[in-house]
Amino acid sequence: MAGGRSGCLAFPRPQLKSIRGHPRRRRAGEREQRKGKSSRKRLREKDRSRFRHTRPHTRSRALRSGCSRHPLPLPRTVGLGTRFPRGFPRPVGAAAAFCLWIMLLLTLLLFLLLGLASPVEVKRPRGVSLTSHHFYDESKPFTCLDGSATIAFDRVNDDYCDCRDGSDEPGTAACPSGRFHCSNAGYRPQYIPSSRVNDGICDCCDATDEYNSGIVCENTCKEMGRKEREALKQMAEVAREGFEIKQALMKEASKRKEEKQIKLTELQESKKSVEEQVETLRSLKEAAEKPEKEAKDIHQKAWEEQKAAERAVRDQAKAEEAFHELDDDGDGMISVAELQTHPELDADGDGILSESEAQTLLDNSLQADVARFQDTVWAAIKEKYRPESLVDVQPPPKGPSDEEPDTQPDAHVDQLPPDDDYDEEEDEDEEPEEDSIDEEVKVPSPKPSSDVKASEDELERMPPYDEATQALIEAAQKAREQFEEVEKSLKEMEESIRSLEKEISFDFGPHGEFSYLYGQCYELTTNEYIYRLCPFSRVSQKPKHGGSETSLGTWGSWSGPEDNKFGVMKYEHGTGCWQGPNRSTTVKLTCGKETVVTSTTEPSRCEYLMEFITPAACQEPKDLGHDEL
């Protein structure tokens, strides 16, 4: 610029004439001249102080470029209304160019935004989707999509089917296999069979399928899209809340798994010491049981010998009593005739003790003395022999009142018709003749008296142990109790270890989010059945109004697709169907805030499908800020 040195582009040096012509500046100069050198020195200091108040970059640039040491401060912003110091050239052209450049930039940006907002309409035949429009080029013949023929383009949508796949008639109902594409702006696009085009029924929400039927259809795509977006929003909200719950479940699962792993390690370490304790107590128990057994055996043997001796004495007394009863003539010998007075000793069951049978009982002799009777005869007859004191007891005679009932039932029977039922009952009451004879001859065995029974019970009751044996028994019992208690603790510990190992080995999802379902059961009640799902265990069905439970399968594995392996559970090997396979159940998991069984169906015989909602099935929600419809 004028008046500046080369390189002083930002701050040109002002003309000294215009500045010195300022009244204040002129008077100051006159005073400075009068004051001499001191005044000039003060002036230089004053100019330096004024120079300090300018911008730092202005000052440094001026110093670098060698401009005047008395620059004027520039305004901080430059515009149309900016006031410049007197003598400073006004940049009118630069401001105008700057404003013009801003206006052009805004205009270009506005056109760009309008171009992005307005939809681009791609020219294509009616019923053709945007993804297939490149197959329909008006500038060249049309080739059927299945390659069956090539036709002129003017034969597309001419209401005559030229292609086998119907691709030449997407917008008419000429081809039975054709498909019409509904754009459905504001909602989801869809395909419908071409046979529904212009059939008087609106199949597309934008009513494009009824363009020539005379039916006026309302465009419901925006409303359907709005409802769809609301439903998606609600689903997204449920998914978001469910995923938050899932994150808490994952943290809890991780913490629980660490705790179970620590507990398992502790149990495994404690098991070793308990096993050693069990072996020690087992040795002590065996050591205490050995003298106990020896003492018990001695006591038992002595008791058995005592019982045998007492029984021998009693048996001998009974034999002597029986001998005296049989010896009717008192000659000290038992003869065949005396023995025959007791028919209960009959051997062949005819109710009569014959002479030969009596001789056999007397050891093939005609008589026997006391010693021989006790040694041989009594052993053969003591089981059947009845003392004469019991045989002499006769039942009381029947009075007239006892005889009357015998005739009255006969008269009653005579009045009854002779039917088969009566004969059957009579036959059932009758028994074979041999049995009846035996009943007439045999006399019920006498019941022992209370004194005899008491003595026998006393004989069978083992006497108490002596003090030494009892002490050994108590010591052995204490050792057994200690051993059993520790052994029970070991078994419980082993069961806990097996349970923990089984639970830890389960696949509860990538982050263990399904572990909270372990050990839980969920029920669904329908009109007929109560369905019960115990995740990672079993599925069962029970009639609502009573009945036995039927197994619908036990835990098998995760059986979802590769991209969603943990979306489906499989339960197998349930109760077999009649003339059919074993029952099985497929459990489909969906996202939700609650954990509940929603439905159970039987799509095919013995194969069940169960819908199960759980927050563990929720995935991390995606960004739903844009509109996909």
Buried (B, 14 or more C-beta within 10 A) or exposed (E): EEBBEEEBEBBBBBEEEEBEEEEEEEEBEEEBEEEEEEBEEEBEEEEEEEBEEBBEEBBEBBEEBEBBEBBBBBEEEEEEEEEEEEBBEEBEEEBEEBEEEEEEEEEEEEEEEEEEEEEEEEEBBBBBBEEBEEBBEEEEEBBBBEEEBEBEBEBBBBEEBBBBBBBBBBBBBBBEBBBBBBBBBBBEBBBBBBBBBBBEEBBBBBBBBBEEBEBEBEBBBBEBBEEBBEEBEEEBEBBBBBBBBBBEBBEBBBEBBEEBEEEBEEBEEBBEEBBEBBEEBBEBBEEBBEBBEEBBEEBEEEEEEEEEEEEEEBBEEBBBEBBEBBBEEEEEBBBBEBBBBBBBBBBEEBEEBBEEBBBEBBEEBEBBBBEBBBEBBBEBBEEBBBEEEEBEEEEEEEEEEEEEEEEEEEEEEEEEEEEEEEEEEEEEEEEEEEEEEBEEBEEEEEEEEEEEEEBEEEEEEEEEBEEEBBBBBEBBBEBBEBBEEBBEBBEEBBEBBEEBEEBEEBEBBEBBBBBBBBEEBBEBEEEEBBBBBBBBBBBBBBEEEEEEEBBBBBBBEBBBEEEEBBBBBBBBBBBEEEEEEBBBBBBBBEBBBEBBBEEBEEEEEBBBBBBBBBBBBBEEBEEBEEEEB
